[in-house]
Amino acid sequence: MPLSHEVDAAPKSALKQGVFLHTGWRSAGTWVWSRLRALNAVTAFYEPLSNVLSDLSLADVAASRPTLTSGHPPLDAPYFNEYTPFLQEGARGVAGYSRQFSIDRFGDLPDAGFPALHAYLRNLCEHSTRQGSVPVFKFCRSSGRLPWLRHAFPDAMHVGVLRNPASQFASGWLLNQQWRNPFFVAAPFRVLGLNRAEPVVKQVIDMCDVKLPPATPASDDAYAMACEQYARSAEGNNAYRAFVALWVLCAWRMGQGVDLLIDMDQLGQSREYATRLRASFEAQSGLSPDFSGARDLVEETRRNAARIGAIDGGSMRAVHSAALKFLKAQSGMEAALIERVREQMVLANELTAQWR
């Protein structure tokens, strides 16, 4: 897995035939996706695993735009505009989509639902290529299944997006704190809880000392509702521990299968890095997205430190250390990835130290 951004010339025939962006909630992955979407050669699908797609109608598409609180960039077209060919007048739901796709999985082997997921994504890809464009997918629910997807789509360029956990968590925590939106606080509890039977997930839950919601409802949807209710009054330190546990699980999976890793912290602070990143995309996929306008997300986190409430930031060093220890214990991890994560944990120590 090449984590560096050294660029080798690639013959046209060797170019990747699509881009899978494996991101996390509040990681700035939407901004990365928007830079690819701006290219004429691209058909860019937003959140193809989101449960929103199960109820989406043609009438809903036009209203799917950034809100004032989303922090997302302005978009020339609605989020779900590219799904229009897969919707029918008077009906709801994107063709081929199933709600079971919306929960990430961390098993080593594909589950029983993966063939349907594979067929659904393949259909989106084939539609794009018939139109003469390159399919680009922006996921928030794919990192656990990244090795499955890499095997199923070997001709695609798989890209991981990492933002230091303190900044990423703070973005979602403030939405809950200021606007009573618990979704991003609940998400890690939901994903961890529904995967806790996987040994590696149980290991990281224990190492990060995460307390999951006590309820064990019979269905995924019922558990999601229980997690959202739990998140409304979740103790801040526990919410952060759950977030870091899921964050490092996703970093581990990225270490098993990405062609390129984007460090969002570095992207917002270095024009040289943005230039190298653009060249890496061009070398591997033939696409040349402009990343020069990235915001300095680290500085934004520093400015917002006083707004983070109900968390003892000084005690977060322990969970950062536990997460890094977990990653180092996994077999096959490249030294470059471990060092990248270590650097982000050092930064997270600095940022969380300001929280009270």
Beta strands, then each sheet from edge to edge (+ up, - down):
strand 1: 19-22
strand 2: 42-46
strand 3: 134-139
strand 4: 157-162
strand 5: 260-263
sheet 1: 2+ 3+ 1+ 4+ 5+
end
